[in-house]
């Protein structure tokens, strides 16, 4: 009986020492130079005005952000907005988080999402708006290929390809918020 009580107490104490991770299993690998927030973004350089002269904002915006944590986890954000001449605005936002593993030898990193969310806003068709969790079938493991380079801005750039042989790249710059 005494052994059972001690064993039960030990299990309770070990369980209470477990670090809370919001459902994400840490333990992936993130190189020190890759840890942090990186953003790829494209924003219109012009203003967008409706026929009646009212300001509508930028006609198109797009950003992808990776936030790599030293503990081997990540968060990924995708944001896009469009506006048209009729004044309609469409916005999309997706978010996922999970485990990330960098393979420095191969120049790759693999994201394994454990949760995510989709939101869509349609100003002219609000019945089409969505705001829902990603289904398990939508949480897909993905491998990217990367290089850390010093850009013309003198700062580190995180250059990403979807396939190892791709000549097209997306350049992510360090960011914060």
N, C-alpha and C positions, 0 to 999 in steps of 0.2 A: 504494500500500500504506500509506504513512504517513498519507494522508488518511483511509483507511478506519479505521485504528487510532484516530486523533483523533476521528472521528465516532462510533465505537463507545464510546470513553471518555466523550464528551460525553453520549451517550444514557444510559449507566450512571449518571453523576453526576446528571443531571436526574431520572432515575427514583428515585434514592435520596433526593432532596430532597422527593419527593411526600409530603404530609401524610397520615397514616393516618386514615381516617374510618369504620372498621367497616362498609364497604359502603354507607354513606349518602353521597350526593353533596351536599356543602354548597352554599351559594350562594343559598338562599331568602332571603326578607326577613322579619325580625322587628323590629318597633319596640322601642326601648329600654324603654318602659313595659310591654310585653307579655312581655319576656324573663323567664324564671323558672318556678317551679312554681305551678300553680293547681289547686285541688281543689274539686270538687262532691261533697258527701257527705251521706248521710242515715243516721243511726244511731238505733236504738230508745232511747227514754228510760227504758224499764223493763227490769227483769231478767227472765229466763226460767227458770222452775223446773219440773222434771219432777214427775210425780205422786208419786214417791217422796221428793220434797224436795231432790233434788240439783240443784245449779246447772248450767244449760245454756248460759249466756251470753245475748247479745242475740238475739231471735228473727229479726231481719232487719238486714242491713248492706249499704250500697251506696255506692260511691265511684267517681268518674271523675277522673283526674288528667292534666293536660297539663303537659309540661315543655318549654318553648320555649327553644332555645339561640340565642344571639346570632348564631351562624354560619349560621342559616337551617335548622336541623334541629329535630326534635321527638321526644318519646317520649310515648306515650299508654297509660295503664293503666286497666283496668276491673276492679273487684273487687266481688263480691256473695256474701253468705252467708245461708243460711236454716237454721233449726232447727225441728223439730216436736216434738209431745208424746211421740212414741215414742222420742225421743233421736237421731233421724237428722239428720245435718248434710250440707248440700250447699254446696259452695264452687265458685266459678268465678273464674278470673283470665285476662285476656287482656292482651297487651302488643303494641304495634307501635311502630316507629320509621321515620323517613324524613325527607323534605324538607317544609318548610312555607313558604308564601308568603303574607304579609299584604298586602292591598290596603287601605290606610288610607282612600283616597277612597271606596271601595265599602263599607267597614266589614266586610270579609270576610277569612277566611283559609282556605287550601286545604292539606290534608294529602295527601301522596303517600307512602304507606308502601312501604318496600323490604323489610321483614322483620317477622315477628311470631310470636307463640306463643299457643296455647290450652292451658289446664289446667283440669280439672274433677275434683273430689273428691266422692265419694258414700260417706259412712261406712257406710251400710247395704247398699250395693251396690258394693263395691270393684272388681268385675269391669268396671264401667262407667266407671272412672276414665280420664281422658285426659290426655296431656301430649305435645303435638305442635307442630311448626312450622306456621304458616299456609301454605296452598297459595298459589301465585301468583294464582289466581283469586279468593282471599279478600282480597287486598291491594288494596282499592279506594280510589281518590282520593275525597276528600269535602270539600265546601265548607261552612263554617259562617259565621254572621254574628255580629258581636260589637260590644260597646261597653265601654270602660273607664270606670267610674263610681266616685265615692266613695260607699261604702255607709254605712248608719246606724252601722256600727262605726268610722267615720272612716278606714277603710283602702280601698285600691283594690279594686274588685270587677271581675271579668271576666265580663260578662253575655253569654251565648251563646244563639243561636237556630239551629235547623236549616234554616229557610226564612226568607227576608228578611221575609216578611209575618207570621210567627208572632207571636202575642201571648204564648204561653207561652215562658218563658225558663228557663235554668239558670244560677244564679249561682255562679261559682267564686271562691273566696277564696285569697289568697296562702298558700302553705304551704312547709314545708321538711322534710327528713328526712336 
